[in-house]
Amino acid sequence: LNKTGVPWTKNREEFIAIAKENYGDNIRVESSGIFYGNTNRPLQGCYKNGKMYFDPVTFNIGTAVHEYTHAWNAIIQNNFPELWKQGMALLENTKTWKEVANDECYKRLKERKGEDAVRNAILDEVIARISGNTTKEEIRKALLKDKDYVFTTKKTLL
């Protein structure tokens, strides 16, 4: 992460403050993670104002890739709008798009002004989810193939 040029932190207090800023009082802080509303899936990270924030309790390699993808998406959206539109056309009616649009954590996106802002925010999250989940799954497969290879931080990676 240090080589990406994107500032980041795994400080739990900073992550809690950002979670409260994003979601208000609708978060639960527990020893096992930070949760939004009634969801059982922990908030693991976020990308805000050019910085990545991670909860060290739930951090994994998929989360790191997911949040970095938000930074990458900002570059693409702002500098290559035609490529961004192509991504929109490819992903807009996918299963992941529908999941994000209906996710309790992302319903607040519908409160943003303008349909384009909502669609751009959903596309950003769709690409980040696909990137993070794919990375995590590929590493899991690699670990299963080479059982003699031991990561000292296997729990952090997965």
N, C-alpha and C positions, 0 to 999 in steps of 0.2 A: 504493500500500500504506500509506503513512503516514496517509492519511485514513480508513483502516478502523477505527482504534482498536485493532487487534490488533498486539501487538509482534512484530517479525520481525527476522531477521538473514540476511545472505548471507556470513557469516564461515565459511570452509571448516573451520577447526579446531573451531568450535562444532558444525557439522553432523556432522563425523566423530565427535565425542564423543557426540552424541545417537544417531548410527547404532550406535556400539558399545554404548551403553546399551540400545538397543532390540533389537539382534541379537547381542550378544556378540562373540566372536572370529570369527564367521562372515561377516565383511565383507572385501572387498578394496578397498584404496585405490589407484587408478591415476590417472595424469594425465588420462585421459579421463572419469573418473567414479568413483563409489563403488558397489560391487556387492555384492549379498547372495548368499552361497553360490556356486552354479554358474551363476547367472543372467547373461545378457548385457545385461539392461536396467538402466541405472543408477538408483540411488536419487536422486531429484531434490530431495525436500523432505520435511518431516514437520511435523505439528502436535502439540505436546506441552505440557501444563501451561499452556495459554493462549497459547503463542508459536509462531510459524511459523519454521522453520529451512529454509534453502535451500543447496544446493551451487552456488556461483557458476559452476562449470564447466559444469553442465548446466541451469542456470536458464532457464526460458522462461515466457511469459505463461500457458500452460496449467497449469504447476506452481503459479504464484501463485494462480490461480483454484481449483485443486484443493485447495490447503492452506487457503485462506480458507473454502472450503466446509465443511471439518471444523469450523471455528469456528461457522459458521452452523448446521450440523447439531447441535452441542451445544446451541445456543439452542432449536432446534425440539424436540429430544428432551426437554429438561428443562422446557420451558414450554408446549409444545403436544403432549402425548403422543398425542392422537387423530390429529393430522396425521401424526405419526411412524408410527403404526400403519397409516395409509392408504398411506404410502410403502412400508412393508414389504409390504403386500398387493399393491401394484402391481409391485414390483421383485424380489420374492423368487425367482421362477422364471425370471428373464431370463438371457440369455446372459452379461451382465456379472456378474450374481450368481455364476453358476457359475465364471466366470473368476477372480473374487476368492477364492471359497471354495477353489479348487484352486491358486491362485498360490503358488509357493514362498515368497514373502515374507510371505504371510498364513496359511500353515499353522499358525503359532504361535498364531493366534486360537483354534484348536480346543483349545488348552491352557488357555484361560480357564475359570473356574468358571461353570457354568450355561449352558444352551442359549440363554437370552435374551441374555446378554452376547455370545455369539458372533454371534448373528443381528443384534444392534444394531451390533456392530463391522463386520460385513460390509456392512450397509446403509449405514453411514457412508462406507465406502470406495467402494461402488457409486455413491452420489450424487456423491462427490468426483470419481471418474473420469469420470463422464458430464459433469459441469460443466466440468472442465478440458479434456477432449478436444473437447467441443463448442465451447468458446471458441477454442481453438487452431485448429480447422478453419474456423470462421467468419472469423477474422482472415486465415487463409491464402487463403480464397476472395476476401475483400475486396482483398487485395494482388494477386491474379491479375487481378481486374477492372480495377483502376486502376494500370496499369503505370507511369504517370508519377509516381505518388505514391511517394516514397522515405522509408522509415523509416531514420533514422541508426542505429537499434539493431535493425534487422530480425532479425539473428541472435538477439538477446535475446528478441524478441517470439515468434519461432517456435522 
